[in-house]
Amino acid sequence: MNPEVTQYIEKLQPWQIEVCGELRKMISHTIPDVQERLQYGKPHYLKNGHYACVIHGAKEKISFMIFNAGELEEIKGFFKSTTSPDRKTATIIEGQKIDYEVVARLLGKASASL
């Protein structure tokens, strides 16, 4: 684990720290050789030098963006397209139940061709 990413996460709210910890575990399990780095002020995860996903902690939420996600299905109220056609973002708020298996399946599908 990248210490800069750990420092980024440790500055978040307690519930966000917990969610980001689970996301980190899920990412490393889903993409075993993932590279973790702080870039543009946020934790980015790369597979074979290509962006796979990014975590962003904001005041009231955590955003988890998956790259290469144009073919992934949206999940109403949770996982939706962004302004870029190849990216989709999950928005996580405090107290929300997260199905990490579903998120892992989406990430695995999107990153398979990287």
Phi, psi and omega in degrees: 000140182283125181296331177294323177292318177301316178297320177302311183294319183296343179274354182277176177290154183308316181294327179289322178300316180297312180298314181296323176299316178293320178297317179300314178299315181298317181297312183293331177286321183285323180237087188306323182260027184298145174257128181250129177207156175270119181220139183055029177079009182224154176291122177245147181234128185238146174236123181053037178081003180249142178297131176253316181196168178214144176251137177224120176267124177242176186306314187246003187203172167241132174252133178237106183260134176251130177271165179059036190251015184304329183269355182282146178285146174279154175239111186308129178078003183221308188233112187220166179291154175252193178290341177264131185294342182258013180232144174224148185233136170263130177254122185243128179244164182303134178084354181287136175281130182244127175269092184296335176294319178294316180298319178297320179297316179297314180296318179298318179296315182292324185270355183303323184267004180280000000 
